[in-house]
């Protein structure tokens, strides 16, 4: 072995020993290290009293959501391009970015939050992303394990600003994200969301009634969980529902009415979240 090779062998041996020493941390050093902070858990929305959205926020959510209504597929494709959440956006999978755009436009998340963060969102694997966008300091959380059409929404009524993730159950065809945009005087709950209308795929963005508390079984929730619609609009929600709700006491009232193309941000300032 030449002197040059012996030198390199010595260097590699020294590096290996350094790595091994770094892995073998002395006990007294390990004990002196401060423990990692425990992530703050979400509060269960069912335990939060008097958390109704103020009328000003309700009006903003409704106004923002309506700006995304698209009556046909070309218009829905234009909405997808407007959201710009990926290089080739499609109305078929824009439910996450659309929901985030509604929250962002209303001022419930920072205006710099990239819509791509909610594209193909999956709470099973993207929990850290959800916590960054919907922090436990500002949102509560609830999970219903029963199918969507079995949830008692009279005992736990939905309200504007609620973000829902609908899980697919056995035999379901897709999963979906939406934001409740308004509740009328009769308690009927509505959302502006992307919908498939035909078996071969034809997407629009509509305001749909999710459910009517006075008439159980009526509304989009019950169509999405009905197997007879599997070949057309698809089936979802039979695997349960996950919900995030603003803690309204932490949000100051908007100081100005909603204007399309403008954002209101009450507490983040202009820095917002960094894009990934």
C-alpha positions in Angstrom: 0.0 0.0 0.0 1.4 3.4 -1.0 1.8 6.2 1.5 -1.0 8.0 -0.3 -3.4 5.1 0.2 -2.3 4.7 3.8 -3.1 8.3 4.4 -6.6 8.0 3.0 -7.2 4.9 5.0 -6.2 6.7 8.2 -8.5 9.6 7.3 -11.5 7.3 6.7 -10.8 5.5 10.0 -10.6 8.8 11.9 -13.9 9.9 10.3 -15.6 6.6 11.2 -14.5 6.9 14.8 -15.7 10.4 15.0 -19.1 9.3 13.7 -19.3 6.5 16.2 -18.3 8.8 19.1 -21.1 11.2 18.0 -23.6 8.4 18.1 -22.5 7.2 21.5 -23.6 10.2 23.6 -22.5 10.1 27.3 -25.3 9.5 29.7 -24.7 12.7 31.6 -24.9 14.7 28.3 -28.2 13.0 27.3 -29.7 13.7 30.7 -28.7 17.4 30.5 -30.4 17.9 27.2 -33.7 19.8 27.6 -36.7 17.6 26.5 -38.3 18.4 23.1 -41.5 20.5 23.5 -44.7 18.5 23.3 -46.9 19.7 20.4 -50.0 21.4 21.6 -53.0 19.2 21.1 -56.2 20.4 19.5 -59.1 21.1 21.7 -62.2 19.0 20.9 -64.7 21.3 19.3 -67.5 19.5 21.2 -66.1 20.9 24.4 -65.8 24.5 23.3 -68.8 26.6 24.5 -70.2 29.6 22.8 -68.0 29.4 19.7 -70.4 30.7 17.0 -69.0 32.8 14.2 -69.9 36.5 14.4 -72.2 37.7 11.6 -69.4 39.7 10.0 -67.3 36.6 9.5 -70.3 34.7 8.2 -70.9 37.3 5.6 -67.2 37.3 4.5 -67.1 33.5 4.1 -70.3 33.5 2.0 -69.0 36.3 -0.2 -65.6 34.7 -0.8 -67.1 31.3 -1.5 -69.5 32.7 -4.1 -66.6 34.1 -6.2 -65.6 30.5 -7.1 -69.0 29.3 -8.4 -68.6 27.8 -11.9 -71.7 26.6 -13.7 -70.0 24.4 -16.2 -66.7 22.5 -16.8 -64.9 25.2 -18.8 -65.7 27.7 -16.0 -64.5 25.1 -13.4 -61.3 24.6 -15.3 -60.8 28.4 -15.3 -61.2 28.3 -11.5 -58.6 25.6 -11.2 -56.2 27.7 -13.3 -57.0 30.7 -11.2 -56.1 28.8 -8.0 -52.8 27.6 -9.6 -52.1 25.0 -7.0 -50.1 22.8 -9.4 -48.6 23.0 -12.9 -51.6 21.4 -14.5 -54.5 22.1 -12.3 -57.8 20.3 -12.7 -61.3 20.8 -11.2 -61.4 17.1 -10.5 -58.9 17.3 -7.6 -59.0 20.9 -6.5 -61.3 20.4 -3.4 -58.4 21.0 -1.0 -57.0 24.1 -2.7 -60.5 25.5 -3.2 -61.3 25.0 0.5 -58.1 26.7 1.5 -58.7 29.5 -0.9 -62.0 30.2 0.7 -60.5 30.3 4.2 -57.6 32.4 3.0 -59.7 34.8 1.1 -61.9 35.4 4.2 -58.8 36.0 6.3 -58.9 32.9 8.5 -55.4 31.8 7.3 -52.5 34.0 6.2 -52.7 35.3 2.6 -49.3 33.9 1.7 -50.3 30.3 2.5 -49.6 28.3 -0.6 -52.8 26.6 -1.9 -50.6 23.6 -3.0 -50.4 22.7 0.7 -53.9 21.3 0.6 -53.6 19.7 -2.9 -54.3 15.9 -2.4 -54.2 16.5 1.3 -54.4 13.4 3.5 -54.8 13.8 7.2 -53.3 10.3 7.7 -49.9 11.5 6.5 -50.1 15.3 6.3 -50.9 16.1 9.9 -47.9 18.4 10.3 -49.1 20.5 7.3 -52.6 20.8 8.8 -51.2 22.0 12.1 -49.1 24.7 10.4 -52.1 26.0 8.3 -54.7 25.4 11.0 -52.8 25.9 14.3 -54.3 24.5 17.6 -54.1 28.1 19.0 -56.7 29.2 16.4 -58.7 26.1 15.5 -60.4 23.2 17.4 -60.8 19.7 16.0 -63.3 16.9 16.0 -63.3 13.4 14.5 -66.5 11.4 13.8 -65.8 7.8 13.1 -69.3 6.9 12.0 -70.4 7.4 8.3 -71.3 10.9 7.3 -75.0 10.1 6.9 -75.1 8.7 10.5 -73.6 11.8 12.2 -76.2 13.6 14.3 -75.7 17.2 13.1 -78.7 18.3 15.1 -76.6 17.6 18.2 -73.5 19.0 16.7 -74.6 21.5 14.0 -72.1 22.7 11.5 -71.4 26.4 11.1 -69.6 28.7 8.6 -65.9 28.3 8.6 -65.9 24.6 9.4 -63.4 22.7 7.3 -64.4 19.1 6.7 -62.4 16.1 5.4 -64.7 13.2 4.3 -63.0 9.8 4.5 -63.8 7.0 2.1 -65.2 3.8 3.5 -65.2 0.4 2.0 -66.4 0.6 -1.6 -66.3 4.4 -1.7 -64.8 6.1 -4.7 -63.1 9.3 -3.4 -62.3 11.5 -0.5 -63.2 15.1 -0.3 -62.5 18.4 1.5 -65.0 21.3 1.8 -65.7 24.5 3.9 -69.1 25.4 5.2 -69.8 28.8 3.6 -73.2 29.7 5.2 -76.2 28.5 7.3 -79.6 29.9 6.5 -82.3 31.0 8.9 -83.8 27.5 8.9 -80.5 25.9 9.9 -79.8 24.5 6.4 -76.0 24.2 5.9 -74.3 25.1 2.6 -70.9 24.8 1.0 -69.4 25.9 -2.3 -67.4 23.0 -3.6 -66.4 21.2 -6.8 -68.7 18.4 -7.9 -68.7 15.6 -10.5 -72.0 15.4 -12.4 -71.4 12.6 -15.0 -69.9 9.1 -15.0 -67.3 10.1 -17.6 -66.3 13.2 -15.6 -67.9 16.7 -15.8 -67.0 19.1 -13.0 -68.6 22.2 -11.8 -68.4 24.4 -8.7 -71.7 24.9 -7.0 -73.2 26.0 -3.8 -74.9 22.8 -2.4 -77.0 22.2 0.6 -75.2 19.7 2.8 -78.1 18.9 5.0 -81.4 20.2 6.4 -81.8 19.6 10.1 -85.6 19.7 9.7 -85.6 17.0 7.0 -83.1 14.3 7.8 -81.9 12.5 4.7 -82.0 15.5 2.4 -78.9 17.2 1.1 -75.5 16.5 -0.5 -74.2 14.5 2.5 -76.8 11.9 1.8 -76.2 11.7 -1.9 -72.5 11.3 -1.3 -73.1 8.3 0.9 -75.7 6.6 -1.3 -74.4 3.7 -3.3 -76.7 4.4 -6.2 -74.7 7.5 -7.1 -71.4 5.5 -7.3 -71.3 5.6 -11.1 -72.1 9.3 -11.4 -71.1 11.7 -8.6 -69.2 9.1 -6.7 -69.5 7.9 -3.1 -67.6 9.3 -0.1 -67.9 10.0 3.7 -68.7 6.4 4.8 -65.3 6.2 6.5 -66.0 9.1 8.9 -65.5 12.9 9.0 -62.7 15.1 10.4 -63.5 18.7 11.2 -61.5 21.8 12.1 -63.3 24.9 13.4 -62.0 28.4 14.0 -61.8 29.4 17.6 -63.7 32.6 16.9 -62.7 34.4 20.1 -59.1 34.4 18.8 -60.1 36.2 15.6 -60.8 40.0 15.7 -63.7 41.2 13.7 -62.8 42.3 10.1 -62.5 46.0 9.8 -63.7 46.2 6.2 -66.1 44.4 4.0 -64.9 41.7 1.6 -63.7 42.9 -1.8 -62.8 40.4 -4.5 -59.1 40.3 -5.1 -58.2 41.6 -1.7 -57.3 39.8 1.5 -57.9 40.6 5.1 -55.4 39.2 7.7 -56.2 40.1 11.3 -53.3 38.7 13.3 -50.5 37.3 11.1 -49.2 40.5 9.6 -47.8 40.4 6.0 -45.2 37.7 6.5 -47.5 34.7 6.6 -46.2 31.2 5.9 -43.2 30.3 3.7 -43.9 28.3 0.6 -42.6 24.7 0.4 
